[in-house]
Amino acid sequence: MATEAVDLFKEALSLFPGGVNSPVRAMKHLPAPLIIKRAEGAFLYTIDGAKLIDYCMGFGPLILGHRHPVVLDAVRRALEDGWLYGALTRNEVELAKEISSSIKSVEMIRFVNTGTEAVMNAVRLARGFTGRKYIVKFEGNYHGAFDYVLVKAGSGAATWGVPTSAGILDDAVKYTLVAPYNDVEALESVFRNYGNEIALLLVEPIAGNYGLIIPDLEFIKATRELTERYGALLLFDEVITGFRVGLSGAQGLFNIKPDLTTLGKIIGGGFPIGAFGGRRDVMSMVTPQGPVYNAGTFNAHPISVAAGLATIRVIKGGGVYEAANEAAERIANAILDSASRNGFDITVKRIASIFQFYFKRGDVKTPADVRASDEKLYLAFHREALSRGVYFTPSQYEVNFTSAAHSRDVVDETIRVIDEAFKALKTQVH
Ligand SMILES: Cc1ncc(COP(=O)(O)O)c(C=O)c1O
């Protein structure tokens, strides 16, 4: 690392816990985290002068790639008009229409600032609507950094070994039930025991915060059947999957209609946003129409809304999913090929433009399967790829994303690096 980076990280360490402002940005297997100067298309440029092919893509929002010209233009035009009004604007109506025309279960919506806020408000809403106390979440699913759901959580909480955060009162989580993911029988038993007191079942319909776990269709169907049977609401947390796995999200893929949906990431085009939406009778309970309070100085921020609207319109223009999905497919295949040629047991999971790989034999269907894979090898491979210019997601508990900017040339170069990285890994461990 160049002196500039070393000095800056030293300063950062004295100013920020762990030297960063969100835990997964710190990398336990590297002397320092990435320090970024700028980005373009599929590339990140570090202050050290390295050019990296990026498979993190801001942890998901950047499905068009960095600095997409249409988004840039929309943001510039929005800035010219002003950047905060504390009032209704045309663009937020347009964005809501784009969302609800694609995700049919979203009849009404409220824009907030992050995925965390979206889920937090959805929990309050479900309790207000049903008059019940309990919520049910799944082990390894991540729904943001707030008390009611930081129990056996994924993402940074899993990476850093604090799946259940300190500082959370027992009282705050005494109505949070945790069920194993992808296990129909266990879920049935939770509903048999607590069914009539459950306000909300929260689920990542494709789990993207404990690596990538693609659930069985019967499991997802069971979330709908059980909530319906017991009069609880069903929330699909589509903060990652919304507009990522298709225009209608995971609910479109599975053909399931949840009562509530949370969104974030892509619908802000890389700017801060979150949203919760769903059934009209439920959403009508939100202030000022109803008694369940939600408010925010920055709700539906004009710049985020402009960026999100531009992003969704580019997606709807066509070609984005084809490009991003093909890139992910080619990389997933290359990892599988190269790993086996070099004598590593590997499992690769992919859906659309999301993928992750695990140093283990056998399928990955549950968080326990992810934990059973060799994290040390993942991190060693990560280091080898990074030193050759490819930045995969820095934890096996996160996922990789491709974008429309991951062209065939970029993927060819990635495949070359994957092979070199596995060869280098082989000399270390075999
Ligand atoms: C499924 C899911 N829900 C909620 C969140 C929280 O969103 P945010 O980081 O915008 O608060 C995330 C973030 O990664 C997520 O993946």
PDBQT file of the ligand as one rigid body, heavy atoms in Angstrom, charges set to zero:
ROOT
HETATM    1  C1  LIG A 501     -32.722  -7.804   2.838  1.00  0.00    +0.000 C 
HETATM    2  C2  LIG A 501     -32.256  -6.530   3.472  1.00  0.00    +0.000 A 
HETATM    3  N1  LIG A 501     -33.089  -5.846   4.263  1.00  0.00    +0.000 NA
HETATM    4  C3  LIG A 501     -32.723  -4.683   4.824  1.00  0.00    +0.000 A 
HETATM    5  C4  LIG A 501     -31.465  -4.164   4.636  1.00  0.00    +0.000 A 
HETATM    6  C5  LIG A 501     -31.083  -2.864   5.272  1.00  0.00    +0.000 C 
HETATM    7  O1  LIG A 501     -30.955  -1.886   4.285  1.00  0.00    +0.000 OA
HETATM    8  P1  LIG A 501     -30.050  -0.591   4.540  1.00  0.00    +0.000 P 
HETATM    9  O2  LIG A 501     -28.633  -1.037   4.595  1.00  0.00    +0.000 OA
HETATM   10  O3  LIG A 501     -30.359   0.306   3.373  1.00  0.00    +0.000 OA
HETATM   11  O4  LIG A 501     -30.517   0.000   5.829  1.00  0.00    +0.000 OA
HETATM   12  C6  LIG A 501     -30.560  -4.841   3.819  1.00  0.00    +0.000 A 
HETATM   13  C7  LIG A 501     -29.196  -4.317   3.597  1.00  0.00    +0.000 C 
HETATM   14  O5  LIG A 501     -28.334  -4.937   3.047  1.00  0.00    +0.000 OA
HETATM   15  C8  LIG A 501     -30.960  -6.063   3.215  1.00  0.00    +0.000 A 
HETATM   16  O6  LIG A 501     -30.126  -6.757   2.435  1.00  0.00    +0.000 OA
ENDROOT
TORSDOF 0
